[in-house]
Amino acid sequence: MADKKTEFIQYLKGRFEVIRKDSDEYSTRGFCKAIEMEIASFLETD
């Protein structure tokens, strides 16, 4: 289980970096929505 948690954290960290780079302007709501979508898609593939 610890390995799965570590993998998930590393996955999200990578996605955060991509989302930040793709955003021309900072939007808290948009950023949060994107993260929610990433978490949902990761959990669906579990």
VODORO-336701 format. One line per field, with one value per atom (N, C-alpha, C): x, y, z. Coordinates in steps of 0.1 Angstrom, whole numbers, m for minus. Layout:
u <- (X,...)
v <- (Y,...)
w <- (Z,...)
This chain:
u <- (8,0,9,20,29,34,37,42,32,19,9,7,8,7,18,30,42,41,36,34,24,13,2,8,15,21,30,39,48,40,30,21,15,9,3,13,25,35,39,40,43,32,19,8,7,10,10,19,31,41,36,30,25,14,4,m7,m2,8,13,20,27,34,24,13,3,m6,m6,m15,m8,m15,m9,m12,m23,m26,m31,m28,m31,m46,m52,m66,m68,m71,m72,m83,m95,m106,m102,m96,m92,m82,m72,m62,m68,m77,m83,m91,m99,m107,m98,m87,m78,m72,m69,m63,m74,m86,m97,m99,m98,m100,m88,m76,m64,m66,m71,m73,m83,m94,m105,m100,m93,m88,m78,m70,m60,m67,m78,m85,m93,m98,m105,m96,m83,m74,m68,m72,m67,m72)
v <- (m12,0,13,12,24,27,16,19,25,22,27,42,45,59,68,62,69,72,62,63,74,74,84,98,100,113,118,109,112,115,108,110,124,128,141,152,150,160,163,153,155,162,159,165,180,183,197,205,200,207,210,200,201,212,211,220,234,236,250,255,247,252,255,248,250,262,267,278,291,299,313,322,321,329,320,323,315,316,304,304,293,297,287,277,282,273,264,269,260,250,254,245,234,238,228,218,223,214,205,209,201,190,193,184,173,178,168,158,163,155,145,149,140,129,133,123,113,118,109,99,104,95,85,89,80,69,72,63,53,58,49,38,41,32,22,24,15,1)
w <- (0,0,0,7,8,m6,m14,m27,m36,m34,m42,m39,m26,m21,m27,m26,m32,m47,m54,m68,m71,m63,m65,m63,m52,m49,m60,m65,m76,m89,m91,m103,m102,m91,m89,m90,m84,m85,m99,m107,m122,m129,m125,m132,m128,m115,m110,m119,m121,m129,m143,m149,m163,m163,m154,m153,m151,m142,m140,m152,m160,m172,m183,m183,m194,m191,m179,m175,m178,m187,m190,m178,m172,m160,m149,m137,m125,m122,m121,m117,m107,m95,m84,m87,m92,m95,m106,m116,m127,m123,m115,m111,m102,m93,m84,m92,m102,m111,m118,m123,m131,m122,m109,m100,m97,m94,m92,m103,m115,m127,m128,m124,m124,m114,m102,m91,m95,m101,m105,m116,m125,m136,m131,m121,m115,m108,m100,m92,m101,m113,m122,m128,m129,m135,m125,m112,m101,m102)
